[in-house]
Every structure is written in structure tokens, then in C-alpha cells.
């Protein structure tokens, strides 16, 4: 899984060694590389260029730890950065699709009008990360892909599919209550 690897001291030292055998020069090269990658993301309109630069360097360290020969460091980092941008765009698209789907499910508001998307987004942000990820993953896809995805989610959580439905329903009820409150307050 992409998110499960964590940068540790050994991996970081391996990255520094790749940049230069001299520790002080390696530190300077690291800062220079991070600055350049941050600029790469800024030029492409990324909202969190520093975060993405750190993710790029983490992935570089992971590949070095795995024994991958990378060649010139900056061009290799640019390749990783481009992949991160593509993944980010795909995740944003998926997130928008799911939020729109959840918005359609919300039909119990006081005036039976469409739920304001900003209220739903705020309520999603208030959820714990695990709950937010679960509900977004649960509503991903269409038809058979949705069914397969839900089975995979249940397997990953090591729970029956009905328990998954109940868990997601509880989260959805939290969202409904939050949106209803926001709608009434607004």
C-alpha cells in the first residue's frame, strides 16, 4: 500500500549518501533539491507544494532503499513529482464524484432542497480521517466496480459486508446530521 511506508533514519541517510558522500554537502544538496521540487509544484499550481515536495523525497528514499538505480536525481524526482500530480488529480476527481453522489443521497433536509456542497465538504472534513476515507471509498465507482470495491473494503477491514454497510451507514448519518445542522444554522 502506498501510504504505509514511512521514512526512517536509515532511508534518509541512504538518500543523503546518494546526494553526496560528504554529509554537509549532502545536506546542502538535499535542501537545494527540496527547493527545486517545491518550485516544480508551485509552477504547476499545487496548493501544498512543500507537502508534495516532501512526498516526492520520501518516495525517492523508498526507491533507493529498495535498491533502484535512479541515475540523475533531479530528473528522477521530476518523474516522481509528475506521478504525484496525476495521483492528486485522480483523487480530486474521485473525491468530487463521491461528494456529488453523497449530495444526491441527502434528501432529508428541512426544505427538501439540494444540500449545499460546501456544507457537505465541511462536514466531511470534520470526520475522523479513517471514517472520511471509508465513506469516500465506499461510494467510489459504479455498478459492478462498486460491489467489488465494497467487498475489498470489507476484506481489508476483516469484517462482513453487512458490518461494513452498518459502519458506513453510521458515518452517513453523522454526515446527514452535520449537514442538517449546518443547513438550519445557515
PEZI-V619714 format. One line per field, one symbol per residue. ss: DSSP state (A for helix, B for strand, O for the rest). phi: phi as a letter, one per 20 degrees, with the letter a starting at -180 (. if undefined). burial: 1 if it has 9 or more other ideal C-beta (glycine too) atoms within 8 Angstrom, else 0. Layout:
ss->???
phi->???
burial->???
//
This chain:
ss->OAAAOOOOAAAAAAAAAAAOOOAAAAAAAAAAAAAAAAAAAAAOOOOOAAAAAAAAAAAAAAAAAOOOOOOOAAAAAAAAAAAAAAAAAAAAAAAAAAAAAAAAAOOOOOOOOOOOAAAAAAAAAAOOAAAAAAAAAAOOOOAAAAAAAAAAAAAAAOOOAAAAAAAAAAAAAAAAAAAAAAAAAO
phi->.feefcfcfffffffffffafegffffffffffffffgfgfffemffcffffffffffffffffffnfedmgfffffffffffffffffffffffffffffffffeddfgdleffffffffffffffggfffffffffeenclfffffffffffffelcfgfffgffffffffgfffffffffffe
burial->000000000011011110110000111011001101111111000100100111111111111110000100100111011001100100000110111111100100100000111011111100100011011111110000110111101100000000110011001101110111011000
//
